[in-house]
Amino acid sequence: MAQSRGYTASKNQLSARLARIEGQVRGIARMVEEDRYCVDVLTQINAVRAALDKVALGLLDGHARHCLAGGGGGPTDPDEQVQELMGAVGRMLSR
């Protein structure tokens, strides 16, 4: 299976993971509609966040390996590479 844009996971794997996350979010919406216990809803929200973080880290890993280290279209200057990478990490952590 061909990898796309340097993703560690294939596009199909990423799509499948995101579809599962979408299902989890729909499940949370149902839990709210059904007035489920708040702590249970919060637990599911944290599970979705963890799943999204895993996808984001996989994309970040692929970006670092392919786009930066592999010369796949990212900046070629090492300082710019670090700046771009740290900017992406910072955005991930700033919630």
N, CA and C atoms as a LAMMPS dump frame, in Angstrom:
ITEM: TIMESTEP
0
ITEM: NUMBER OF ATOMS
285
ITEM: BOX BOUNDS ff ff ff
-5.0000000000000000e+02 5.0000000000000000e+02
-5.0000000000000000e+02 5.0000000000000000e+02
-5.0000000000000000e+02 5.0000000000000000e+02
ITEM: ATOMS id mol type element x y z
1 1 1 N 0.848 -1.172 0
2 1 2 C 0 0 0
3 1 3 C 0.896 1.238 0
4 2 1 N 0.683 2.124 -0.903
5 2 2 C 1.526 3.319 -1.031
6 2 3 C 1.21 4.31 0.074
7 3 1 N 2.255 4.955 0.557
8 3 2 C 2.062 5.992 1.553
9 3 3 C 1.937 7.329 0.841
10 4 1 N 1.208 8.235 1.458
11 4 2 C 0.937 9.515 0.834
12 4 3 C 1.488 10.643 1.689
13 5 1 N 2.132 11.613 1.066
14 5 2 C 2.637 12.822 1.723
15 5 3 C 3.495 12.514 2.936
16 6 1 N 4.121 11.345 2.979
17 6 2 C 5.035 11.033 4.054
18 6 3 C 4.366 10.568 5.332
19 7 1 N 3.072 10.278 5.299
20 7 2 C 2.399 9.797 6.491
21 7 3 C 2.996 8.468 6.903
22 8 1 N 3.216 8.286 8.212
23 8 2 C 3.696 7.008 8.719
24 8 3 C 2.649 5.942 8.43
25 9 1 N 1.417 6.269 8.654
26 9 2 C 0.315 5.37 8.323
27 9 3 C -0.166 5.705 6.913
28 10 1 N -0.743 4.72 6.249
29 10 2 C -1.265 4.981 4.908
30 10 3 C -2.512 5.852 5.001
31 11 1 N -2.879 6.417 3.884
32 11 2 C -4.075 7.257 3.836
33 11 3 C -5.305 6.444 4.264
34 12 1 N -5.362 5.164 3.842
35 12 2 C -6.489 4.316 4.229
36 12 3 C -6.515 4.077 5.731
37 13 1 N -5.342 3.871 6.345
38 13 2 C -5.282 3.674 7.793
39 13 3 C -5.722 4.942 8.53
40 14 1 N -5.251 6.086 8.054
41 14 2 C -5.655 7.352 8.672
42 14 3 C -7.158 7.57 8.538
43 15 1 N -7.69 7.283 7.365
44 15 2 C -9.134 7.442 7.153
45 15 3 C -9.927 6.529 8.082
46 16 1 N -9.461 5.299 8.254
47 16 2 C -10.147 4.358 9.145
48 16 3 C -10.101 4.84 10.59
49 17 1 N -8.953 5.334 11.025
50 17 2 C -8.835 5.851 12.393
51 17 3 C -9.757 7.045 12.592
52 18 1 N -9.766 7.94 11.621
53 18 2 C -10.618 9.128 11.74
54 18 3 C -12.097 8.753 11.708
55 19 1 N -12.458 7.732 10.951
56 19 2 C -13.853 7.271 10.929
57 19 3 C -14.249 6.702 12.293
58 20 1 N -13.327 5.986 12.94
59 20 2 C -13.613 5.472 14.287
60 20 3 C -13.799 6.629 15.27
61 21 1 N -12.951 7.637 15.137
62 21 2 C -13.067 8.805 16.014
63 21 3 C -14.402 9.507 15.769
64 22 1 N -14.783 9.621 14.507
65 22 2 C -16.073 10.232 14.176
66 22 3 C -17.209 9.457 14.843
67 23 1 N -17.119 8.139 14.834
68 23 2 C -18.124 7.311 15.504
69 23 3 C -18.143 7.546 17.003
70 24 1 N -16.956 7.703 17.58
71 24 2 C -16.882 7.996 19.015
72 24 3 C -17.567 9.328 19.326
73 25 1 N -17.348 10.322 18.486
74 25 2 C -17.961 11.638 18.706
75 25 3 C -19.481 11.535 18.59
76 26 1 N -19.968 10.784 17.623
77 26 2 C -21.423 10.586 17.509
78 26 3 C -21.966 9.893 18.755
79 27 1 N -21.179 8.937 19.283
80 27 2 C -21.58 8.26 20.508
81 27 3 C -21.668 9.216 21.683
82 28 1 N -20.749 10.152 21.76
83 28 2 C -20.792 11.161 22.822
84 28 3 C -22.045 12.02 22.677
85 29 1 N -22.369 12.396 21.458
86 29 2 C -23.583 13.199 21.23
87 29 3 C -24.816 12.429 21.703
88 30 1 N -24.852 11.129 21.433
89 30 2 C -25.979 10.313 21.907
90 30 3 C -26.016 10.275 23.441
91 31 1 N -24.838 10.149 24.044
92 31 2 C -24.776 10.126 25.502
93 31 3 C -25.344 11.408 26.094
94 32 1 N -25.039 12.547 25.477
95 32 2 C -25.566 13.828 25.955
96 32 3 C -27.08 13.854 25.776
97 33 1 N -27.552 13.426 24.606
98 33 2 C -28.999 13.398 24.352
99 33 3 C -29.724 12.51 25.356
100 34 1 N -29.067 11.428 25.773
101 34 2 C -29.672 10.468 26.703
102 34 3 C -29.438 10.847 28.172
103 35 1 N -28.853 12.031 28.38
104 35 2 C -28.567 12.506 29.74
105 35 3 C -27.751 11.504 30.547
106 36 1 N -26.742 10.945 29.892
107 36 2 C -25.871 9.992 30.588
108 36 3 C -25.045 10.706 31.647
109 37 1 N -24.528 9.939 32.562
110 37 2 C -23.743 10.446 33.68
111 37 3 C -22.566 11.277 33.155
112 38 1 N -22.401 12.482 33.693
113 38 2 C -21.416 13.438 33.184
114 38 3 C -19.999 12.877 33.155
115 39 1 N -19.614 12.162 34.189
116 39 2 C -18.258 11.624 34.242
117 39 3 C -18.043 10.61 33.117
118 40 1 N -19.071 9.849 32.764
119 40 2 C -18.952 8.907 31.652
120 40 3 C -18.756 9.651 30.332
121 41 1 N -19.471 10.757 30.156
122 41 2 C -19.315 11.567 28.942
123 41 3 C -17.905 12.143 28.895
124 42 1 N -17.436 12.677 30.015
125 42 2 C -16.081 13.238 30.061
126 42 3 C -15.024 12.174 29.772
127 43 1 N -15.245 10.968 30.25
128 43 2 C -14.317 9.871 29.968
129 43 3 C -14.242 9.617 28.47
130 44 1 N -15.383 9.641 27.796
131 44 2 C -15.394 9.413 26.348
132 44 3 C -14.756 10.576 25.59
133 45 1 N -14.951 11.789 26.081
134 45 2 C -14.304 12.949 25.461
135 45 3 C -12.786 12.807 25.558
136 46 1 N -12.303 12.387 26.71
137 46 2 C -10.857 12.179 26.863
138 46 3 C -10.351 11.081 25.941
139 47 1 N -11.156 10.046 25.716
140 47 2 C -10.757 8.972 24.799
141 47 3 C -10.633 9.5 23.367
142 48 1 N -11.554 10.379 22.97
143 48 2 C -11.49 10.978 21.633
144 48 3 C -10.253 11.862 21.513
145 49 1 N -9.977 12.642 22.535
146 49 2 C -8.779 13.487 22.508
147 49 3 C -7.519 12.635 22.358
148 50 1 N -7.457 11.54 23.107
149 50 2 C -6.292 10.662 23.031
150 50 3 C -6.163 10.058 21.633
151 51 1 N -7.279 9.674 21.045
152 51 2 C -7.249 9.1 19.694
153 51 3 C -6.802 10.148 18.671
154 52 1 N -7.293 11.374 18.793
155 52 2 C -6.872 12.446 17.889
156 52 3 C -5.393 12.768 18.078
157 53 1 N -4.94 12.76 19.33
158 53 2 C -3.518 13.003 19.595
159 53 3 C -2.65 11.943 18.92
160 54 1 N -3.114 10.699 18.95
161 54 2 C -2.356 9.613 18.316
162 54 3 C -2.268 9.832 16.799
163 55 1 N -3.36 10.228 16.193
164 55 2 C -3.353 10.528 14.755
165 55 3 C -2.418 11.699 14.475
166 56 1 N -2.52 12.75 15.288
167 56 2 C -1.681 13.932 15.078
168 56 3 C -0.202 13.596 15.228
169 57 1 N 0.135 12.802 16.227
170 57 2 C 1.54 12.421 16.402
171 57 3 C 2.039 11.586 15.235
172 58 1 N 1.197 10.724 14.708
173 58 2 C 1.576 9.942 13.532
174 58 3 C 1.834 10.83 12.328
175 59 1 N 0.979 11.83 12.14
176 59 2 C 1.173 12.776 11.04
177 59 3 C 2.439 13.598 11.248
178 60 1 N 2.672 14.017 12.483
179 60 2 C 3.87 14.79 12.795
180 60 3 C 5.13 13.958 12.564
181 61 1 N 5.092 12.701 12.951
182 61 2 C 6.22 11.803 12.713
183 61 3 C 6.497 11.665 11.213
184 62 1 N 5.435 11.451 10.458
185 62 2 C 5.593 11.345 9.01
186 62 3 C 6.133 12.625 8.404
187 63 1 N 5.664 13.752 8.899
188 63 2 C 6.137 15.038 8.388
189 63 3 C 7.628 15.205 8.656
190 64 1 N 8.044 14.905 9.886
191 64 2 C 9.461 15.05 10.241
192 64 3 C 10.335 14.131 9.389
193 65 1 N 9.873 12.905 9.189
194 65 2 C 10.678 11.928 8.444
195 65 3 C 10.701 12.192 6.943
196 66 1 N 9.56 12.572 6.395
197 66 2 C 9.466 12.694 4.942
198 66 3 C 9.689 14.131 4.465
199 67 1 N 8.943 15.035 5.015
200 67 2 C 8.982 16.407 4.509
201 67 3 C 10.223 17.159 4.965
202 68 1 N 10.694 16.874 6.161
203 68 2 C 11.857 17.596 6.665
204 68 3 C 13.141 16.809 6.408
205 69 1 N 13.287 15.663 7.038
206 69 2 C 14.528 14.888 6.898
207 69 3 C 14.667 14.288 5.506
208 70 1 N 13.555 13.943 4.883
209 70 2 C 13.603 13.285 3.583
210 70 3 C 13.578 14.222 2.396
211 71 1 N 13.539 15.509 2.646
212 71 2 C 13.525 16.464 1.54
213 71 3 C 12.248 16.426 0.736
214 72 1 N 11.117 16.196 1.38
215 72 2 C 9.846 16.06 0.679
216 72 3 C 9.07 17.343 0.536
217 73 1 N 9.733 18.459 0.38
218 73 2 C 9.023 19.701 0.114
219 73 3 C 9.003 20.687 1.263
220 74 1 N 9.498 20.288 2.417
221 74 2 C 9.557 21.214 3.545
222 74 3 C 10.766 22.116 3.417
223 75 1 N 10.967 22.985 4.389
224 75 2 C 12.13 23.872 4.342
225 75 3 C 13.434 23.08 4.367
226 76 1 N 14.449 23.589 3.701
227 76 2 C 15.735 22.889 3.657
228 76 3 C 16.708 23.399 4.712
229 77 1 N 16.512 24.613 5.168
230 77 2 C 17.375 25.177 6.197
231 77 3 C 17.061 24.512 7.539
232 78 1 N 18.073 23.964 8.222
233 78 2 C 17.814 23.273 9.496
234 78 3 C 17.105 24.137 10.53
235 79 1 N 17.449 25.417 10.629
236 79 2 C 16.769 26.293 11.581
237 79 3 C 15.292 26.454 11.235
238 80 1 N 14.987 26.579 9.961
239 80 2 C 13.587 26.683 9.526
240 80 3 C 12.847 25.378 9.781
241 81 1 N 13.532 24.254 9.585
242 81 2 C 12.914 22.959 9.852
243 81 3 C 12.522 22.842 11.323
244 82 1 N 13.444 23.217 12.206
245 82 2 C 13.166 23.155 13.642
246 82 3 C 12.026 24.106 13.995
247 83 1 N 12.062 25.307 13.441
248 83 2 C 11.006 26.284 13.711
249 83 3 C 9.644 25.744 13.269
250 84 1 N 9.596 25.165 12.075
251 84 2 C 8.335 24.62 11.576
252 84 3 C 7.85 23.474 12.46
253 85 1 N 8.763 22.564 12.808
254 85 2 C 8.401 21.416 13.619
255 85 3 C 7.927 21.85 15.005
256 86 1 N 8.661 22.755 15.63
257 86 2 C 8.287 23.217 16.965
258 86 3 C 6.981 24.007 16.929
259 87 1 N 6.743 24.727 15.852
260 87 2 C 5.463 25.42 15.698
261 87 3 C 4.304 24.444 15.658
262 88 1 N 4.497 23.346 14.922
263 88 2 C 3.445 22.318 14.843
264 88 3 C 3.224 21.661 16.198
265 89 1 N 4.303 21.355 16.904
266 89 2 C 4.189 20.77 18.238
267 89 3 C 3.502 21.742 19.178
268 90 1 N 3.891 22.997 19.117
269 90 2 C 3.282 24.009 19.974
270 90 3 C 1.784 24.127 19.751
271 91 1 N 1.361 24.063 18.491
272 91 2 C -0.076 24.13 18.202
273 91 3 C -0.793 22.91 18.749
274 92 1 N -0.136 21.747 18.717
275 92 2 C -0.745 20.534 19.263
276 92 3 C -0.935 20.651 20.778
277 93 1 N 0.002 21.284 21.427
278 93 2 C -0.017 21.336 22.893
279 93 3 C -0.816 22.503 23.458
280 94 1 N -1.228 23.43 22.615
281 94 2 C -1.871 24.654 23.113
282 94 3 C -3.387 24.567 23.148
283 95 1 N -3.89 23.552 23.741
284 95 2 C -5.345 23.507 23.851
285 95 3 C -5.778 23.973 25.168
